[in-house]
Amino acid sequence: MILCLADILTAGERADLMAALAGATFEPGVATAGWHARMVKANEQLAAADPLRRTAEQLVHGALARSAMFQMAALPARLGAVMVNRYADGGTYGDHVDNALMGAGATRLRSDLSFTIFLSDPRHYEGGGLIIESETGQQEIRLPAGAMVLYPSSTLHRVEPVTAGVRLACVGWCQSLVRDAGGRQILFDLDVARRDVFEKDGKTAAFDRLTRAHANLLRMWAEV
């Protein structure tokens, strides 16, 4: 499932973060790339030592916590570190798959889902599309500022070269309560359906049956 969600960050949150990033320290992104990804990673990322890194992470985690659609789709058990990536002057990240395990020690998680939150207005840069391989072919994602795309970490994906302007984005990873992508899709569809029924007719017998099915499947599949 590839899911695009609008306004994950409010206009005020994004504006404040963008203003802070104007004076931030960025370092070559290759520093955190795996041995094979180093061959295709040519971007910059907010320096790990920059205090803004923690601020951005808290902001993103808070935004995801309040997004009902993200919670329904991801069923998050754990969220990983958040990086702020910068692409300019031909910056790109070629075809790659995200590492299956992210972090170290107590912070290590299994990357079931990846996300990109677009910070820059797409009118202010050229190129920079996120290309995700799917069963139906390649999908190019280029979203408005503040919007997010959520997609399986197992997919092959890349960021096309930015040929003009600057593309800033937050990226991160999620370990889901439900490891299987097919199971997550079923649970998401059931959750959307039961909420539609509730919005239209209230707490009906149909709503109760859908809720029971959702709860029992989650009980069957969840890893806690």
DOTINU-763258 format. One line per field, with one value per residue: residue in one letter; residue number from 1; x, y, z of N, C-alpha, C, CB in turn. Coordinates in pm, whole numbers, padded with zeros to 5 digits. Glycine has a CB too. Layout:
DOTINU-763258
aa = [A,...]
i = [NUM,...]
n.xx = [X,...]
n.yy = [Y,...]
n.zz = [Z,...]
ca.xx = [X,...]
ca.yy = [Y,...]
ca.zz = [Z,...]
c.xx = [X,...]
c.yy = [Y,...]
c.zz = [Z,...]
cb.xx = [X,...]
cb.yy = [Y,...]
cb.zz = [Z,...]
//
This chain:
DOTINU-763258
aa = [M,I,L,C,L,A,D,I,L,T,A,G,E,R,A,D,L,M,A,A,L,A,G,A,T,F,E,P,G,V,A,T,A,G,W,H,A,R,M,V,K,A,N,E,Q,L,A,A,A,D,P,L,R,R,T,A,E,Q,L,V,H,G,A,L,A,R,S,A,M,F,Q,M,A,A,L,P,A,R,L,G,A,V,M,V,N,R,Y,A,D,G,G,T,Y,G,D,H,V,D,N,A,L,M,G,A,G,A,T,R,L,R,S,D,L,S,F,T,I,F,L,S,D,P,R,H,Y,E,G,G,G,L,I,I,E,S,E,T,G,Q,Q,E,I,R,L,P,A,G,A,M,V,L,Y,P,S,S,T,L,H,R,V,E,P,V,T,A,G,V,R,L,A,C,V,G,W,C,Q,S,L,V,R,D,A,G,G,R,Q,I,L,F,D,L,D,V,A,R,R,D,V,F,E,K,D,G,K,T,A,A,F,D,R,L,T,R,A,H,A,N,L,L,R,M,W,A,E,V]
i = [1,2,3,4,5,6,7,8,9,10,11,12,13,14,15,16,17,18,19,20,21,22,23,24,25,26,27,28,29,30,31,32,33,34,35,36,37,38,39,40,41,42,43,44,45,46,47,48,49,50,51,52,53,54,55,56,57,58,59,60,61,62,63,64,65,66,67,68,69,70,71,72,73,74,75,76,77,78,79,80,81,82,83,84,85,86,87,88,89,90,91,92,93,94,95,96,97,98,99,100,101,102,103,104,105,106,107,108,109,110,111,112,113,114,115,116,117,118,119,120,121,122,123,124,125,126,127,128,129,130,131,132,133,134,135,136,137,138,139,140,141,142,143,144,145,146,147,148,149,150,151,152,153,154,155,156,157,158,159,160,161,162,163,164,165,166,167,168,169,170,171,172,173,174,175,176,177,178,179,180,181,182,183,184,185,186,187,188,189,190,191,192,193,194,195,196,197,198,199,200,201,202,203,204,205,206,207,208,209,210,211,212,213,214,215,216,217,218,219,220,221,222,223,224]
n.xx = [00084,00063,00032,-00087,-00094,-00243,-00139,00001,00186,00111,00058,00185,00363,00531,00635,00779,00971,01102,01213,01392,01562,01698,01924,02063,02297,02420,02527,02717,02504,02592,02727,02567,02487,02446,02687,02643,02453,02595,02700,02507,02394,02361,02310,02229,02211,02052,02275,02375,02454,02335,02112,01859,01785,01669,01450,01305,01244,01077,00866,00770,00702,00499,00311,00246,00130,-00112,-00245,-00509,-00541,-00281,-00228,-00420,-00337,-00065,-00046,00133,00401,00652,00843,01110,01425,01419,01514,01630,01642,01827,01820,01990,02138,02166,02146,02069,01926,01986,01841,01737,01687,01547,01723,01662,01673,01682,01865,02022,02097,01884,01719,01678,01486,01255,01216,00921,00761,00816,00844,00797,00795,00711,00873,00946,00796,00668,00669,00894,01120,01286,01254,01344,01148,00998,01042,00871,00876,00617,00357,00217,00389,00615,00572,00552,00605,00529,00469,00253,00380,00414,00267,00253,00395,00339,00486,00574,00872,01010,01013,01169,01313,01370,01517,01477,01715,01756,01720,01697,01661,01578,01515,01366,01303,01149,01234,01153,01100,00896,00806,00563,00273,00166,00325,00292,00230,00000,-00188,-00199,-00317,-00574,-00675,-00670,-00855,-01088,-01108,-01146,-01391,-01565,-01564,-01680,-01936,-02018,-02014,-02218,-02449,-02429,-02385,-02443,-02570,-02422,-02191,-02095,-02032,-01829,-01643,-01591,-01474,-01244,-01113,-01068,-00909,-00688,-00611,-00534,-00314,-00136,00182,00312]
n.yy = [-00119,00214,00520,00845,01133,01433,01748,01665,01797,02109,02433,02628,02478,02370,02605,02714,02512,02515,02772,02744,02553,02696,02798,02575,02300,02097,01776,01547,01300,01047,00953,00801,00593,00254,00002,-00052,00136,00369,00408,00531,00738,01075,01317,01561,01570,01669,01745,01503,01597,01841,02031,02075,01848,01673,01828,01834,01564,01519,01686,01561,01303,01373,01477,01247,01095,01223,01184,01022,00863,00780,00626,00425,00302,00235,00112,00156,00023,00101,00395,00509,00691,01026,01174,01470,01551,01701,01815,01944,02120,01909,01698,01366,01036,00725,00411,00206,-00007,00030,-00031,-00336,-00346,-00084,00162,00104,-00117,-00054,00108,-00012,-00116,-00299,-00223,-00177,00004,00297,00655,00974,01312,01595,01902,02128,02359,02232,02394,02537,02400,02189,01867,01592,01401,01137,00813,00518,00172,-00050,-00304,-00237,-00099,00182,00451,00797,01027,01341,01570,01828,02083,01983,01752,01388,01077,00736,00421,00076,-00040,-00231,-00184,-00103,00207,00555,00888,01133,01341,01673,01948,02220,02474,02385,02089,01989,01747,01541,01220,00888,00585,00300,00048,-00190,-00308,-00517,-00734,-00836,-00712,-00753,-00822,-00581,-00422,-00536,-00486,-00208,-00149,-00257,-00091,00162,00110,00053,00297,00459,00348,00407,00688,00737,00595,00561,00373,00082,-00255,-00353,-00196,-00291,-00559,-00524,-00400,-00602,-00792,-00651,-00615,-00881,-00985,-00820,-00898,-01157,-01121,-00933,-00838,-00808]
n.zz = [00000,-00092,00042,00038,00234,00318,00462,00698,00855,01000,00848,01001,01160,00962,00849,01064,01103,00856,00863,01075,00966,00779,00892,00966,01016,00766,00645,00438,00300,00249,00464,00632,00480,00368,00262,-00011,-00084,-00075,-00321,-00471,-00332,-00304,-00148,00107,00467,00770,01024,01265,01511,01534,01724,01621,01495,01685,01756,01513,01493,01717,01646,01410,01505,01683,01503,01356,01554,01595,01361,01237,01009,00948,01178,01145,00907,00942,01192,01417,01605,01687,01631,01431,01416,01285,00987,00825,00502,00238,-00090,-00362,-00642,-00831,-00658,-00553,-00504,-00580,-00702,-00438,-00149,00168,00474,00648,00923,01151,01334,01657,01930,02204,02058,01818,01538,01328,00995,00868,00735,00545,00540,00384,00443,00285,00278,00131,-00095,-00391,-00613,-00597,-00662,-00904,-01054,-00839,-00779,-00590,-00665,-00665,-00678,-00767,-00771,-00996,-01150,-01185,-00959,-00938,-00687,-00578,-00369,-00218,00007,00344,00320,00324,00218,00264,00260,00177,00331,00201,-00067,-00381,-00439,-00531,-00543,-00773,-00953,-00831,-01014,-01006,-00759,-00415,-00241,00047,00294,00543,00656,00761,00959,01041,01267,01249,01431,01301,01106,00843,00523,00369,00563,00705,00510,00486,00745,00745,00540,00655,00880,00765,00637,00854,00986,00793,00787,01048,01041,00860,00956,01229,01538,01442,01385,01173,01190,01436,01369,01180,01343,01527,01357,01276,01524,01605,01401,01428,01683,01622,01451,01555,01687,01994]
ca.xx = [00000,00126,-00074,-00052,-00175,-00222,-00135,00052,00233,00034,00133,00270,00472,00625,00703,00877,01080,01179,01291,01503,01655,01776,02053,02107,02418,02396,02647,02691,02416,02661,02782,02478,02443,02508,02801,02601,02378,02690,02727,02399,02340,02430,02229,02277,02114,02074,02380,02327,02487,02257,01995,01734,01750,01576,01327,01231,01194,00963,00757,00715,00637,00373,00218,00200,00044,-00245,-00305,-00588,-00517,-00151,-00242,-00498,-00263,00065,-00056,00272,00451,00766,00890,01254,01480,01374,01619,01591,01728,01835,01864,02012,02252,02176,02138,01984,01947,01948,01761,01782,01588,01585,01772,01557,01684,01726,01905,02110,02066,01745,01641,01668,01353,01237,01152,00808,00708,00895,00762,00860,00712,00768,00879,00958,00688,00715,00685,01022,01233,01259,01300,01324,01036,01023,00995,00852,00836,00501,00309,00162,00492,00673,00488,00626,00538,00580,00352,00258,00451,00338,00204,00337,00369,00373,00503,00649,01018,01063,01008,01279,01271,01480,01482,01532,01799,01697,01794,01689,01601,01616,01410,01384,01201,01174,01213,01160,01062,00801,00780,00419,00223,00134,00440,00253,00170,-00136,-00272,-00221,-00412,-00707,-00716,-00695,-00981,-01196,-01120,-01209,-01531,-01647,-01579,-01778,-02067,-02052,-02042,-02346,-02564,-02408,-02343,-02541,-02525,-02317,-02071,-02045,-01972,-01702,-01552,-01551,-01380,-01119,-01049,-01025,-00795,-00574,-00573,-00471,-00193,-00049,00299,00332]
ca.yy = [00000,00345,00609,00986,01202,01578,01831,01599,01912,02230,02538,02693,02386,02362,02734,02726,02419,02564,02888,02694,02480,02791,02818,02446,02238,01974,01699,01453,01189,00919,00910,00704,00495,00123,-00009,-00047,00261,00479,00425,00604,00841,01202,01424,01609,01549,01748,01682,01433,01677,01965,02016,02080,01710,01623,01909,01786,01430,01534,01746,01460,01199,01429,01487,01113,01049,01283,01151,00899,00780,00715,00523,00315,00235,00184,00038,00166,-00026,00185,00486,00526,00826,01105,01249,01578,01541,01819,01786,02064,02113,01774,01597,01253,00911,00625,00296,00139,-00058,00069,-00140,-00408,-00309,00054,00195,00010,-00138,-00043,00184,-00086,-00159,-00358,-00123,-00227,00115,00419,00772,01100,01431,01699,02033,02234,02377,02175,02499,02604,02318,02107,01730,01551,01310,01009,00707,00395,00055,-00120,-00413,-00180,-00021,00291,00564,00917,01101,01478,01619,01964,02099,01939,01623,01272,00949,00619,00310,-00036,-00025,-00337,-00146,-00033,00346,00650,01030,01186,01459,01807,02024,02362,02494,02299,01999,01946,01650,01455,01079,00804,00445,00254,-00095,-00205,-00418,-00626,-00744,-00869,-00599,-00791,-00810,-00438,-00369,-00583,-00414,-00070,-00146,-00277,00026,00266,00073,00068,00440,00509,00304,00484,00827,00741,00539,00547,00243,-00016,-00394,-00366,-00138,-00383,-00675,-00482,-00374,-00732,-00853,-00577,-00644,-01021,-01003,-00755,-00987,-01273,-01090,-00834,-00880,-00709]
ca.zz = [00000,-00095,00090,00047,00335,00312,00582,00817,00931,00976,00780,01100,01195,00850,00835,01173,01078,00742,00907,01155,00880,00700,00957,01021,00962,00689,00615,00328,00336,00231,00593,00696,00380,00369,00170,-00151,-00107,-00091,-00463,-00539,-00244,-00323,-00091,00237,00573,00890,01103,01384,01630,01535,01813,01544,01458,01786,01744,01397,01523,01808,01568,01320,01584,01732,01391,01322,01663,01585,01231,01245,00891,00966,01280,01088,00801,00986,01318,01461,01733,01719,01527,01435,01404,01170,00920,00735,00384,00151,-00227,-00443,-00734,-00887,-00553,-00590,-00431,-00678,-00660,-00316,-00055,00303,00558,00719,01064,01167,01469,01726,02071,02248,01960,01692,01497,01195,00910,00789,00656,00533,00506,00346,00461,00199,00344,00031,-00193,-00518,-00714,-00575,-00708,-01022,-01033,-00700,-00757,-00524,-00754,-00589,-00757,-00713,-00856,-01119,-01216,-01107,-00923,-00901,-00580,-00563,-00295,-00162,00133,00460,00293,00348,00154,00346,00166,00235,00328,00116,-00208,-00445,-00462,-00555,-00556,-00896,-00931,-00821,-01115,-00971,-00628,-00303,-00192,00185,00335,00658,00625,00880,00947,01141,01287,01270,01513,01208,01016,00708,00452,00330,00682,00733,00412,00525,00865,00705,00466,00752,00965,00684,00614,00976,01014,00698,00834,01168,01003,00789,01027,01373,01590,01397,01390,01071,01248,01539,01305,01123,01455,01580,01262,01285,01653,01613,01311,01493,01793,01562,01378,01618,01762,02100]
c.xx = [00088,00016,-00020,-00150,-00141,-00210,-00098,00113,00144,00122,00229,00388,00577,00703,00811,00997,01166,01265,01412,01607,01741,01914,02113,02234,02383,02531,02615,02609,02484,02713,02697,02429,02515,02613,02762,02527,02472,02720,02626,02343,02423,02339,02297,02170,02152,02172,02324,02350,02407,02134,01862,01690,01647,01443,01241,01169,01071,00842,00690,00642,00504,00268,00163,00106,-00098,-00315,-00378,-00558,-00382,-00162,-00317,-00416,-00136,00054,00081,00297,00565,00797,01040,01295,01426,01494,01557,01690,01716,01892,01874,02128,02274,02171,02036,02010,01895,01872,01821,01661,01635,01630,01657,01555,01744,01763,01995,02066,01918,01657,01622,01524,01358,01163,01046,00760,00805,00801,00850,00758,00780,00760,00880,00836,00738,00729,00824,01143,01189,01322,01264,01205,01081,00960,00990,00806,00717,00459,00258,00264,00546,00571,00577,00544,00607,00467,00367,00333,00360,00271,00305,00297,00422,00379,00585,00800,01083,01069,01139,01231,01395,01425,01553,01615,01717,01780,01787,01620,01652,01495,01447,01270,01246,01146,01228,01102,00976,00802,00633,00388,00193,00243,00398,00180,00026,-00232,-00301,-00323,-00555,-00759,-00748,-00829,-01100,-01218,-01186,-01357,-01616,-01665,-01678,-01920,-02110,-02089,-02179,-02463,-02548,-02369,-02452,-02486,-02413,-02185,-02010,-01978,-01837,-01598,-01503,-01448,-01244,-01044,-00993,-00910,-00670,-00522,-00495,-00330,-00093,00066,00327,00430]
c.yy = [00124,00446,00750,01057,01350,01637,01753,01702,02031,02332,02606,02606,02381,02491,02751,02636,02466,02683,02843,02624,02572,02814,02689,02397,02108,01908,01601,01332,01054,00865,00804,00597,00363,00112,-00002,00082,00379,00507,00516,00719,00968,01316,01475,01579,01633,01675,01621,01515,01807,01946,02016,01941,01654,01699,01859,01650,01437,01591,01641,01351,01248,01438,01351,01058,01103,01251,01018,00807,00710,00601,00402,00235,00168,00092,00037,00103,00061,00274,00505,00670,00894,01182,01361,01578,01666,01778,01918,02038,01972,01663,01490,01137,00801,00508,00228,00084,-00020,-00054,-00205,-00374,-00170,00079,00088,-00003,-00129,00030,00108,-00126,-00223,-00257,-00189,-00121,00231,00535,00890,01210,01544,01834,02147,02239,02324,02277,02563,02517,02234,01970,01685,01461,01184,00901,00577,00284,-00013,-00229,-00362,-00097,00088,00400,00681,00997,01236,01558,01764,01966,02061,01805,01509,01157,00838,00499,00199,-00015,-00127,-00298,-00085,00108,00434,00792,01083,01311,01588,01899,02175,02374,02393,02218,01954,01853,01579,01310,00998,00667,00404,00101,-00109,-00318,-00540,-00630,-00760,-00753,-00629,-00781,-00666,-00379,-00410,-00505,-00268,-00059,-00164,-00154,00141,00237,00095,00215,00504,00472,00385,00627,00838,00703,00528,00404,00138,-00157,-00418,-00310,-00234,-00505,-00640,-00457,-00505,-00798,-00785,-00613,-00786,-01051,-00937,-00841,-01108,-01242,-01002,-00901,-00773,-00763]
c.zz = [00000,-00066,00102,00140,00333,00453,00708,00912,00900,00906,00877,01140,01085,00836,00942,01148,00961,00780,00988,01068,00796,00761,01012,00951,00892,00657,00504,00374,00326,00363,00660,00599,00400,00260,00023,-00183,-00127,-00238,-00531,-00454,-00256,-00277,00035,00341,00694,00981,01231,01510,01639,01623,01739,01502,01556,01780,01629,01425,01614,01734,01481,01398,01641,01624,01353,01430,01650,01453,01240,01127,00899,01066,01226,00988,00852,01107,01387,01598,01781,01600,01544,01429,01279,01116,00838,00621,00298,00016,-00303,-00538,-00789,-00784,-00586,-00496,-00522,-00618,-00537,-00241,00085,00383,00634,00867,01072,01313,01528,01871,02100,02147,01829,01663,01360,01109,00824,00691,00658,00503,00469,00367,00383,00269,00243,-00060,-00328,-00631,-00707,-00608,-00828,-01004,-00893,-00675,-00684,-00613,-00675,-00684,-00689,-00810,-00991,-01195,-01126,-01081,-00882,-00800,-00565,-00500,-00250,-00028,00250,00443,00309,00258,00245,00252,00230,00223,00236,-00031,-00254,-00475,-00483,-00553,-00679,-00869,-00924,-00910,-01092,-00837,-00526,-00258,-00052,00224,00461,00617,00753,00853,01065,01146,01324,01368,01429,01102,00870,00641,00409,00446,00717,00637,00447,00645,00832,00633,00560,00839,00891,00666,00739,01013,00919,00742,00956,01134,00937,00878,01178,01411,01561,01416,01288,01123,01351,01478,01244,01233,01515,01488,01270,01413,01657,01517,01369,01608,01739,01509,01452,01693,01867,02204]
cb.xx = [-00095,00196,-00131,-00052,-00153,-00338,-00269,00157,00382,-00022,00038,00189,00417,00550,00601,00812,01025,01085,01204,01452,01578,01701,02038,01996,02523,02317,02699,02822,02295,02775,02797,02360,02468,02404,02873,02513,02284,02819,02729,02287,02337,02471,02085,02311,02105,01941,02490,02396,02635,02216,01995,01750,01876,01637,01362,01322,01304,00999,00809,00827,00729,00396,00287,00319,00104,-00236,-00198,-00738,-00526,-00046,-00315,-00622,-00228,00156,-00105,00315,00497,00889,00816,01318,01634,01257,01705,01586,01692,01922,01766,02041,02378,02301,02104,02009,01874,02069,01749,01863,01568,01468,01879,01573,01770,01614,01784,02259,02140,01739,01708,01757,01255,01159,01257,00694,00570,01005,00670,00911,00694,00693,01002,01085,00644,00622,00577,01030,01286,01311,01453,01311,00970,00963,01088,00748,00955,00384,00199,00041,00439,00794,00389,00661,00541,00628,00326,00116,00503,00235,00142,00329,00436,00268,00570,00609,01075,00980,00894,01328,01186,01550,01521,01419,01902,01692,01742,01613,01449,01673,01390,01391,01173,01086,01312,01087,01186,00659,00873,00350,00098,-00009,00527,00165,00255,-00138,-00206,-00089,-00376,-00704,-00607,-00582,-00983,-01165,-00982,-01140,-01540,-01584,-01444,-01750,-02064,-01934,-01935,-02341,-02593,-02534,-02315,-02579,-02642,-02358,-02103,-02159,-02066,-01721,-01621,-01674,-01436,-01146,-01148,-01141,-00827,-00613,-00699,-00557,-00229,-00130,00423,00197]
cb.yy = [00000,00373,00560,01052,01142,01645,01898,01491,01944,02287,02642,02728,02245,02331,02850,02692,02279,02601,02982,02597,02386,02923,02916,02342,02214,02004,01626,01405,01189,00935,01029,00775,00548,00014,-00139,-00167,00288,00446,00290,00509,00793,01221,01375,01761,01400,01775,01783,01298,01710,02007,02127,02169,01620,01635,02059,01779,01346,01624,01862,01397,01153,01565,01550,01018,01090,01433,01146,00932,00863,00816,00580,00370,00334,00299,-00107,00309,-00173,00101,00622,00450,00822,01203,01156,01717,01418,01932,01688,02190,02161,01762,01662,01211,00910,00575,00195,00236,-00214,00139,-00089,-00558,-00411,00153,00214,00055,-00039,00028,00317,-00210,-00041,-00494,-00050,-00270,00159,00405,00810,01098,01469,01704,02042,02215,02528,02066,02606,02649,02225,02174,01719,01669,01273,01007,00694,00416,-00044,-00022,-00489,-00095,00040,00349,00527,01003,01021,01541,01531,02019,02244,02039,01621,01229,00941,00596,00359,-00166,-00040,-00461,-00047,-00108,00398,00620,01112,01218,01470,01858,01992,02443,02485,02383,01876,02068,01548,01497,01030,00870,00355,00305,-00156,-00231,-00375,-00607,-00862,-00993,-00562,-00930,-00878,-00361,-00420,-00733,-00421,-00018,-00255,-00398,00069,00278,-00073,-00009,00510,00454,00154,00482,00880,00650,00406,00589,00251,00008,-00490,-00295,-00002,-00427,-00730,-00355,-00289,-00824,-00845,-00425,-00624,-01113,-00944,-00614,-01035,-01327,-01025,-00745,-00902,-00674]
cb.zz = [00122,-00234,00225,-00093,00476,00236,00602,00780,00897,01108,00717,01222,01222,00719,00843,01308,01050,00627,00990,01263,00790,00687,01069,01006,01074,00558,00742,00267,00251,00131,00685,00758,00237,00353,00195,-00184,00011,-00017,-00531,-00575,-00097,-00472,-00061,00233,00612,00964,01136,01398,01630,01390,01916,01421,01455,01926,01724,01274,01589,01927,01482,01235,01699,01791,01270,01303,01798,01602,01121,01250,00764,01010,01401,01020,00692,01019,01293,01464,01722,01758,01534,01323,01400,01210,00829,00808,00302,00216,-00298,-00354,-00662,-00964,-00421,-00737,-00289,-00747,-00775,-00226,-00069,00374,00655,00701,01144,01121,01556,01718,02155,02381,01933,01695,01496,01203,00821,00880,00709,00422,00624,00198,00615,00063,00432,-00052,-00204,-00562,-00696,-00434,-00593,-01151,-01056,-00617,-00889,-00377,-00880,-00474,-00773,-00687,-00785,-01088,-01344,-01179,-00808,-01025,-00446,-00702,-00175,-00143,00149,00493,00151,00494,00011,00462,00036,00168,00469,00131,-00232,-00575,-00344,-00691,-00428,-00995,-01042,-00672,-01253,-01081,-00638,-00184,-00286,00281,00223,00780,00517,00995,00937,01109,01398,01138,01590,01142,01057,00708,00331,00275,00799,00724,00270,00557,00972,00614,00358,00841,01017,00547,00570,01093,01005,00557,00869,01267,00908,00670,00972,01450,01743,01249,01363,00940,01314,01630,01198,01040,01563,01597,01118,01279,01766,01582,01173,01544,01871,01450,01252,01713,01669,02168]
//
